[in-house]
Amino acid sequence: MTEPLAGARVVDLARDWIGTPYRHQGTAKSVGCDCLGLIRGLWRELYGDEPETPGPYAADWAERGGSRENGGGERLLDAASRHLVTVDGLGKAEAGDVLIFRFRAGLPARHCGVLEGPSHFIHAYEQAGVVRSALVPGWRRRVAGVFRFPAG
């Protein structure tokens, strides 16, 4: 899994998800998804079957006893490392890359989206569904990992 997939294809597919309602643990375009469901849905569109399923998770899983200090681990980053190509930071990110965010220091990363270009990304946001958002400094400083879909 060292060869990345062309980012333009990923961006085109992600754009098709814009407007999908937010649904916790959902993974269906136009029906409902959360941020992880968006990435899982894109994986299925690109490759077919998912390599693994995350199992059930609470909406606040990273806050409720999920800290790295008490054994919660980095479920999102670990799964991305298993199935995606690691990119050496936001400075090397390209359109189509998966961005993983950490909202608070000491807690696991718990949000993800797809980089659309240098200044925007596509993600499922609880209050709005799948949207295109500006990658403003507040989002940039929360990036915990950058990954690329592998070549099919």
N, C-alpha and C positions, 0 to 999 in steps of 0.2 A: 504493500500500500504506500509506496513512496511517490508515485506519480499523481499529481493533482488533476482534478477535473477542470475543464474550462469554466471559469467563473461566470461568463456571460450567460451560459445556460442555467446556472443556479439562480442568478438574479432574475431571469425571465420567469422561471418557475415560481420563485418567491413572490414576485409581483402579482402573479395570478391568485395568490392567497390573500392579498389585501382586501379587506372588507369581511373576511371570515369572522364571525362572532367569537368572543372569548368563551371558552368552556374548559374548566379545570380538567386535566387529563385527556381532553379531546385531541384527536389527530386527523380530523376530516375537513378537507377544504370545503368552504361554503357552509358547512354544518357547524363546526366549532373546534377550537384548539386552544391550547396554552402555548407558551413559548417553546417548550420541549416538543409538544405535538406538531408545531410548525416544522421543526428540524426533522422529526420522525417522518412526517408526511413527505417532505422533500426527499428524504432517503428512499422512501418507497417509490416515488416518481422516478428517481434516478436509477435505482438498482433492483427494485422488487422487494422481496422480504427484508425486514429489519434484522440486523445481526443479533439483537437482544431486545427485550422489553424491560422498561424500568421497574415494573411492578407498581402497585399502588403507592401513592405519596400524597400527603396532606398539603394543602395550599401553603401552609406555613412551616413545612418540614425543616427548612434551614434555620428557623428561629427556635423551634421547639426541641431543645436538646440536640440540635444538629451541629453544634460548634465543633471545630477541629479539636479543640482542647478536650472535649468529652467524648471523643470517638465517633462523631458524626461523619467525618471524612468528606472528601471532595467527590461526591457521586457524579456530578455533572462533568467536572474536569477529567476525572478518571475514565468515564465512558467515552468522552471525546478523544482522549489519548489512545484508547483501544481501537477506535474505528475511523478516526479522521487523521489527516496529516498535520502535524504540529507546525505552526508558523512562528517565527522568531519575533514576536511582538507586533504591536499595532503599526509600527513604522514599516513593516514588511507586508502588511495586509493588502489584499487585493479584493476587488469586487467578487462577490460569491463566497467569501470566507465566512465562517461561523465565528461570531464574537460571543464570549462567555463573560458574564459580569458578576462581580461580587458587590453587594450593596453595603456591607459593613465589614470592617476589619475584624478578624477573629471568627467570622461565620463563613460557611462554605459558599462558593459561587452558586447562584440560584436563578440566573436569568440568561437567556441567549437570544440571538438574532442573526440575521444575514447582512453582511456589509453590502450595500447597494453601490456605493462609490465612495470617494474620499470623505464625503460629508454627510452621508445618510445611511440608515440601516432599516431593515424590515424586521419587525418582531410582533409577537402577540402580547398585547398590553391589557391587563385586567379590566380597566375601565373603558377600553375602546375596541378591543378585538385586534386583528392583524392590521398594523399601520406602518407607514413610512415615517420615520422620525429623524430629526437632525442629530448628528453625532456631535453634540455640543460638549464643551469641556467637562460638564457634570457626568456625562456618559463615558467619555474617554478615560477619565481617571478611575473608573470602576471596572475597566476591562481587566479580567483575570487570565484570559487565555484567548488565543486566536488559532483557528484550525481551518483546514481546507478539505473539501470532499475529495476522496481519492478517485483516481481514474477508474472508470468502469472496467 
